[in-house]
Amino acid sequence: MFDAKKLLDQFLGSQVPGAGGTVRDRADQVTKLAKDNPLATGAIAAVLLGTKSGRNLAGNAVALGGLAAIAGLGYQAYKKYQAGQAPAAEPATPAPAQLPAPPADSGFVAPEAVSDDFALVLVRAMIAAARADGHIDESERGRIMDKLSVSGLSAEAAAFLESELVNPVDLDAIIAAGTTEEKRVEIYTASRLAIEPESRAERGYLDLLAGRLGLADALVDHIEATVSAAKLPV
């Protein structure tokens, strides 16, 4: 079985050997590595989403480990929601230079403690979001798999991704994995990180997902604002 947590990091393009320091420092390294060899970063989402304008996973989110980005951004949004803040009033500024880890008692599990099963759910959620506008047809799947074949993925991980692209999205299974409100926040956060909802189909999918997860409108607004800020160029 492949490493689901590693695959999630690769999906967000965050694997930079030896990267340390602040988020801004790591983002610079990610950018340089991506320019030298786009697939060296393992940015699977970029392969799935193509080069459509506005869909790049840029900024602070891409510089964090996949699970750390999802949990950290989800927690920040959840904390603001619980405090009763108004997301519409939040300035469109980048996330903090060093995104703090959620407290141990927050309900947002530390990356090293997340189960492989839930990491896999988050990957599936991101792929489902990437497929929402229907642009991944048979020919597109072939192109994607050709690119992934030279990305350093294990054969098992590549087979999993190919299966996810061919088979119908199992939204019921994704929803069922949201056994706590914090997990439901992370599922939506991961999905929102994967795409920019530029089409009605994408926006409609995210709205459907939020409704099926039972997330309050105000909480969704906070997640949207937090992820959007994290995607701003650094």
N, C-alpha and C positions, 0 to 999 in steps of 0.2 A: 504493500500500500504506500502511496506517495505521501509526502509531508504536506498536509492541508494548510498549515500555518505558513510554510515557505511559499506555497503557491499563492496564498493571499498577499504576501509581501511582493511577489513577482507581479501579481495582477496590478498592484498599485505602482509598480516601478520604483520600489524603494530600496532595493538591495544595492548598496554601495559599500564594497569591502573596505573596512577600516574607517568608515565614516563616523565622525564624532563631533563634539561641539554643539553649537546651537542649531536649531532648525534652519536658520538662514545659511549657516556654513554648509550644512548637508545639502541644502537645495542647490547651492552653487556647484557642488560636486556631482549631483544628479544631472544638472543641466549640461555640464561638460561631458560627462560620460555618455549621455544620450546623443550629443552632437557627434561624438567620435564613433559610436556604434549604437544605433537606436535599440537594438535588441539586447545589447549587453546589460541594460538596466532591467531586463525582464519585464518591461512595461506591457503586459499582456492586454490590458485595457485599451491601450493605444492601438494595438493590432486589431482588436475586436471592433473598435469604434471608427477606425480609419482616420482620415485627416480632416474631417469636417470641421469647419471653423467653430471655435468655442468649446470644443470637446476635449482639449488637452487637460490632463491632470497636472496642472501647474501649481506652483506655490508651495505653501507649507505642507499641504496634505501629501504631496508626492514625496516629500523628504522624510517622512516618518515611516516606521514599520507599519505594515497594513493593519494589524490588530491595534497597535498603539494609536494610529490615526483615527480609526473608527471609534474606539472606546473613548479617546480623549475628546474628540469633537462632539460625540454623542453626549458625553457627560457635561461638557460646557453648555450645550444647548438645554439639556435637562435641568441643570442648575439654574439657569436664567428663567426657564419656564416656571420652576417651583418657587422662585423668588417673586414671581408676578411681574417681571419686566415686560415691556412692550417691544417685540422684535422689530416692528416698523420704525421705532425710534433709534435703533442701533446704527451707528455709523458704519459705512462700508470701508472698514480698514482691515488690514491683514490680521490674522490670529497672532497671539503673542509669539515672540521670537523662540521661546521654549515652552511648548504646550505642556502644561503640568499633567502628570498621571492622575487618574481618578483616585480618590481616597479608598482605602481598603474596604470601608463599610458603605461604599456608595451604591453597590449593586452592579457596578461596571467592573467586570473581572479583569485582573491584570493579564496582559498578553500571554505570559508564560503559564498561566493557570487555565486558559481557555481550552476547552476540549477540541480535539481534531474534528469531531462531528459538527460542532457549532462553527468552527472556522470554515468548514466545507459549505455550510448553509450560507455563510456570508459571501463566499465565492459564487454560489448558485444565485444568490440574490442580485449580485452585480451583473452576472451574465444575463439574467432575466431582464434587468433594466436595459442592458445593451441591445437586447433583441426587441425592445418594445416598439420601435418604429418600423420593424419589418424589413430592414435593409440587408439582413444577413440571409441571402438565398443560397441555393446550391453552389453556384459559381463563387459566391463570396466566401462560403465555407471552405472551398478548395484553396482559395487565395490565403485565407487566414491560416489554415493548417500548413501550407507551404512555408509561411513566415515563421510559424511556431516551431517547425521542424529544425530550424537553425538557431533557436533561441536558448538552447541549453536545457529545455524541459526534459524531465524523465519520460520514458515511453508511457508509463502509467498515467502521469499527469496529462500528457498530450491526448491519450485515449479518453480520459475523463472529459476534457474540454470538448473534444470532437463529439462525444455522446451528448453533452449538454447543448451543443449547437444543433444537433440533429433532432433530438427528441422534444416533444412538447414541454413547455415550462410547467413544472409542478408547483404552482403557486400555493396550493393547499399545504404541501410539505414545508415550504418556506414559512408560511404563517404559523403552522403548528409548532415550529421550533422556537417561536417567541413565547416562551413559557413565563417570562417575567416582563414587566414594563421596560426594564433596562435593555433586555435582549431585543425587544420590539423596536426600541429606539435605535439600537445598533444595526438591525436589519434595514431600517429605513435609511439610516445614515450611510451605510455601505452602498445602497442602491443609488442614493443621491450623489455620492462621490463618483460613481461610475459614469454618470451622464450629465449633460446640460440639457434640460427639458426644452428643446427648441421647437419641437413639433407638438401638435395636439395629441398624437399617440403617446409620446413620451410623458407629457404632462398628465394625460389621462391615466397612464399606467401608475405613475407615482401617487396620484390621488386615490386610485383604486387600492394600491398597496397600503397607504396610510389608513384608509377606511377599514380594510380587512384586518389590519393590525390593531385597530381600535385606538389610534393615537388622536388626542385632542387637536383641534385645528391650531390652537395657539402653540402647542408643542411642535407641531409640524413646521409652523412659521419660524420658530426658533432654530430648528435643525436646518431649514433652508438658509436662514441668515448666517448661521455659523459655518456651514459648508461653503457658501458663496464667498465669505470672507477668507476662508482658508485657501480657496482656489485663486485668489488674486495673486498676480506676479509678485515675487519678492525682490 
